[in-house]
Amino acid sequence: MAEARLRGARLRAVQATAYPHPSHFAPAGPEESPALKQMLGEQYPDVAVVEETVHGHPVDVLRQAASGADLLVVGSHGRSMFAGMVLGSVSQELLHQSPCPLAVVRSAR
């Protein structure tokens, strides 16, 4: 959000979800989203945010969404078999496939 503000840029928030949804699929922290959204809106009221949810493999969805972007920012939860590594599996793939600069932000535990 701070980078978007500095650049006078619009922020596009894309949530990629597996389709069809596996029965065990649960997005990380859905109860935190409204509070986070409100906090960010209060801190950065001048940043335009476009939100969308796209069904598909996260690497494909995010790679396509990043086409023409100045920066791709992805979160890393470390919940996969790569949990002990610095980057998760989606971050690892995007490191090699992102069409623009990539920032990986680890979630606080």
C-alpha positions as CSV (number, residue, x, y, z in Angstrom):
1,M,0.0,0.0,0.0
2,A,2.8,2.4,0.8
3,E,4.5,1.7,-2.5
4,A,1.3,2.3,-4.4
5,R,0.8,5.6,-2.5
6,L,4.4,6.7,-3.4
7,R,3.8,5.9,-7.0
8,G,0.3,7.2,-7.2
9,A,-0.7,3.8,-8.5
10,R,-3.8,1.7,-8.2
11,L,-3.4,-1.5,-6.2
12,R,-5.0,-4.7,-7.7
13,A,-5.6,-7.4,-5.0
14,V,-6.1,-10.8,-6.6
15,Q,-7.0,-13.9,-4.6
16,A,-6.4,-17.1,-6.5
17,T,-8.4,-20.1,-5.4
18,A,-8.1,-23.7,-6.6
19,Y,-11.0,-24.7,-8.8
20,P,-12.9,-26.9,-8.2
21,H,-12.5,-26.2,-4.4
22,P,-11.1,-29.2,-2.6
23,S,-13.2,-30.1,0.4
24,H,-10.3,-29.2,2.8
25,F,-9.7,-25.8,1.2
26,A,-10.0,-22.9,3.6
27,P,-8.5,-19.5,2.8
28,A,-6.0,-18.3,5.3
29,G,-7.5,-16.0,8.0
30,P,-10.8,-15.0,6.4
31,E,-11.9,-13.5,9.7
32,E,-8.9,-11.2,9.5
33,S,-9.7,-9.8,6.1
34,P,-12.4,-7.2,7.1
35,A,-10.3,-5.7,9.9
36,L,-7.2,-5.6,7.7
37,K,-9.1,-4.1,4.9
38,Q,-10.5,-1.4,7.2
39,M,-7.1,-0.7,8.7
40,L,-5.4,-0.3,5.3
41,G,-8.3,1.8,4.1
42,E,-7.9,4.2,7.1
43,Q,-4.1,4.3,6.7
44,Y,-4.1,4.7,2.9
45,P,-7.4,6.3,1.9
46,D,-5.9,7.8,-1.2
47,V,-4.9,4.4,-2.7
48,A,-7.4,3.0,-5.1
49,V,-7.8,-0.8,-4.6
50,V,-9.4,-3.2,-7.1
51,E,-10.2,-6.6,-5.6
52,E,-11.0,-9.8,-7.4
53,T,-11.1,-13.5,-6.8
54,V,-10.0,-15.7,-9.7
55,H,-10.5,-19.5,-9.8
56,G,-7.4,-21.3,-11.1
57,H,-3.9,-22.4,-10.0
58,P,-2.4,-19.6,-8.0
59,V,0.8,-19.5,-10.0
60,D,-1.1,-19.2,-13.3
61,V,-3.6,-16.6,-11.9
62,L,-0.9,-14.4,-10.3
63,R,1.4,-14.6,-13.3
64,Q,-1.4,-13.5,-15.6
65,A,-2.4,-10.8,-13.2
66,A,1.1,-9.5,-13.0
67,S,1.4,-9.0,-16.7
68,G,2.0,-5.3,-17.2
69,A,2.4,-4.6,-13.4
70,D,5.2,-2.7,-11.8
71,L,5.4,-5.1,-8.9
72,L,3.9,-8.4,-7.8
73,V,3.6,-8.9,-4.1
74,V,2.7,-12.3,-2.8
75,G,2.3,-13.7,0.7
76,S,4.0,-16.8,2.0
77,H,2.4,-18.8,4.8
78,G,4.8,-21.7,4.8
79,R,2.0,-24.3,5.0
80,S,3.1,-26.6,2.3
81,M,5.8,-29.2,2.2
82,F,8.2,-26.3,1.8
83,A,7.3,-24.9,5.2
84,G,10.9,-25.1,6.4
85,M,12.1,-23.0,3.5
86,V,12.1,-19.3,3.2
87,L,9.7,-19.4,0.3
88,G,6.5,-21.4,-0.2
89,S,5.8,-23.4,-3.4
90,V,3.8,-20.6,-5.1
91,S,6.5,-18.1,-4.3
92,Q,9.2,-20.4,-5.6
93,E,7.4,-20.8,-8.9
94,L,6.7,-17.1,-9.3
95,L,10.3,-16.4,-8.6
96,H,11.0,-18.1,-11.9
97,Q,7.8,-17.1,-13.8
98,S,6.8,-13.6,-12.7
99,P,6.7,-11.1,-15.6
100,C,7.7,-8.3,-13.3
101,P,9.7,-7.7,-10.1
102,L,8.5,-9.9,-7.2
103,A,8.2,-9.2,-3.5
104,V,7.5,-12.1,-1.1
105,V,6.1,-11.1,2.3
106,R,6.0,-13.7,5.0
107,S,3.1,-13.8,7.4
108,A,3.7,-13.1,11.0
109,R,3.2,-16.3,13.1
